[in-house]
């Protein structure tokens, strides 16, 4: 399981790098918080490699439940155990690293919210809900970079289909 998470993180990081390089997006993002060997949040921000750090992830949320943060060994959320990240977050902000301006939504491993071959409706409906209900500057479209980076290829979109089917459906959003 841990190896699958590491592989997924590497694929997602590569995907973000490719998108940033090919779209003049202006910054590199990294997914932090699911591998204790990745170093501290402060070290990640101080590296100078990233413009955005995605602190991941919420393992439970919505339906009037309290959000549950899972940072895979970096800290334990019970009894305010993640308060130790406060100084790391401050350090990142001092380095002009964006932490909370964007919401990175996982549009895969969740059939009602993901793209299925030839059908963008579920993803677009979910996108519309996220962009209308969440007061964030931008919503990032989180996708697996390869079929084996998600459960049974769930939500994987061929780059050609992403360009022709999905992006036209969401890119006019003010939060894209």
Helices and strands as residue ranges (DSSP letters): H 2-23, E 29-32, G 36-38, H 41-46, E 52-55, E 58-60, E 68-69, G 78-85, H 86-94, E 102-106, G 111-113, H 121-133, E 138-142, G 147-149, G 151-153, H 159-161, I 162-166, H 167-170
